Amino acid sequence: MTYLIASAAALALVVLAAWLRERRQGRRSRVLAEILDLADALERELLECRARLREIPALTASLPPAERLSARVTLASEPQVQDALRDLLAHRLWLREHAAQATLAELLAARDALLATCSALAPQLARLADAREDFEHVRPVHR
C-alpha cells in the first residue's frame, strides 16, 4: 500500500512538473508571438511613414518658398525613421539568434522595448500625418 501511495505521489509530481513546464512554454510562445506581431506592425508603420515622407516634396512643389521650408523640416525626420528600421532589424536578428534559448524575462524585456519604441514614435508619426494632411489641403490653393 505504501508503495502505491509513493508511486501515485511521484506520478502526480511528474504530471505537475510537466504541466508547469507546458504552461511556461505556452507563455513564452505567446510572448514571442506578441513580439513578432509588434515588430511586423512597427515595420509596416515605419515603411508607410518613410513612403509618406518621400511624397512630401511632390506635395509641396507648388507651394511658396516659406511653406517649402516647413516641408524640408518635416523631411528631416526621415533619418529617424531609418534609425528605427535599423533598430527593428537588430531586434529581429536578436530574436532569430537567441529566441530559442532566451528566458521569459529576456523575451518580456524585448517586448517592452518594442512597445516603448512604438509609444515614442506614435507622436512623431501623428505629427507627420497632420503635416502631410496640411500640405494636401494647402496644395490645391496655390495651383
C-alpha positions in Angstrom: 0.0 0.0 0.0 2.8 2.4 0.9 4.5 1.6 -2.5 1.2 2.5 -4.3 0.9 5.9 -2.5 4.5 6.7 -3.1 4.1 5.8 -6.8 0.9 7.9 -7.1 2.7 10.9 -5.4 5.7 10.5 -7.8 3.3 10.4 -10.7 1.4 13.4 -9.5 4.8 15.3 -9.2 5.8 14.3 -12.7 2.4 15.4 -14.1 2.6 18.7 -12.2 6.1 19.4 -13.4 5.1 18.6 -17.0 2.0 20.9 -16.7 4.1 23.7 -15.2 6.7 23.4 -18.0 4.0 23.3 -20.7 2.4 26.4 -19.1 5.7 28.2 -19.1 6.4 27.2 -22.7 2.9 28.4 -23.6 3.6 31.8 -22.1 7.0 32.0 -23.8 5.3 31.2 -27.1 2.6 33.8 -26.6 5.2 36.5 -25.7 7.3 35.5 -28.7 4.2 35.7 -31.0 3.4 39.1 -29.5 6.9 40.4 -30.1 6.8 39.2 -33.8 3.3 40.8 -34.2 4.6 44.1 -32.7 7.7 44.0 -34.9 5.6 43.4 -38.0 3.2 46.3 -37.1 6.0 48.6 -36.3 7.8 47.8 -39.6 4.6 48.4 -41.6 4.1 51.7 -39.9 7.7 52.8 -40.4 7.7 51.8 -44.1 4.5 53.7 -44.6 5.9 56.7 -42.8 9.0 56.6 -45.0 6.9 56.5 -48.1 4.8 59.4 -47.0 8.0 61.4 -46.1 9.2 60.8 -49.7 5.9 62.1 -51.1 6.2 65.5 -49.4 8.5 67.1 -52.0 5.9 66.4 -54.7 3.1 67.7 -52.4 5.0 70.9 -51.8 6.4 71.6 -55.2 3.8 74.3 -55.9 4.0 75.9 -52.5 5.6 79.3 -51.8 9.3 79.1 -50.6 8.4 79.8 -46.9 6.0 76.8 -46.9 8.5 74.6 -48.7 11.0 75.3 -45.9 8.4 73.8 -43.5 8.3 70.8 -45.7 12.0 70.4 -45.5 11.9 70.5 -41.7 9.4 67.6 -41.9 11.7 65.7 -44.3 14.4 66.0 -41.7 12.7 63.2 -39.7 13.5 60.6 -42.4 16.8 59.7 -40.8 14.9 58.9 -37.5 12.7 56.5 -39.5 15.7 54.9 -41.0 17.3 54.5 -37.5 14.1 53.0 -36.2 14.1 50.5 -39.1 17.7 49.6 -38.3 16.8 49.1 -34.6 13.9 46.9 -35.6 16.2 44.8 -37.8 18.6 44.4 -34.8 15.6 43.2 -32.7 14.7 40.7 -35.4 18.3 39.4 -35.7 18.5 39.1 -31.9 15.2 37.1 -31.9 16.5 34.8 -34.7 19.7 34.1 -32.9 18.5 34.0 -29.2 14.8 33.4 -29.0 15.1 29.6 -28.6 17.2 29.9 -25.5 16.1 33.3 -24.2 14.5 33.4 -20.8 10.9 34.6 -20.4 12.4 37.7 -18.7 14.5 38.4 -21.8 11.6 38.0 -24.1 9.4 40.3 -21.9 12.2 42.9 -22.0 12.4 42.6 -25.8 8.6 43.1 -26.0 8.7 46.0 -23.6 11.5 47.6 -25.7 9.3 47.3 -28.8 6.3 48.8 -27.0 8.5 51.7 -25.9 9.6 52.3 -29.4 6.0 52.2 -30.7 5.0 54.7 -27.9 7.9 57.0 -28.6 7.3 57.1 -32.4 3.5 57.5 -32.1 3.5 61.3 -31.6 6.0 61.8 -34.4 4.0 59.7 -36.8 0.9 61.6 -35.8 2.6 64.9 -36.4 3.8 63.6 -39.8 0.3 62.6 -40.7 -1.0 66.1 -39.7 1.7 67.8 -41.7 1.0 65.7 -44.8 -2.7 66.4 -44.5 -1.9 70.2 -44.2 0.2 70.0 -47.3 -2.5 68.2 -49.2 -5.1 70.9 -48.2 -2.8 73.8 -49.0 -1.5 72.5 -52.3 -4.7 73.0 -54.4 -5.0 76.6 -53.3 -1.6 77.5 -54.8 -2.1 75.9 -58.2 
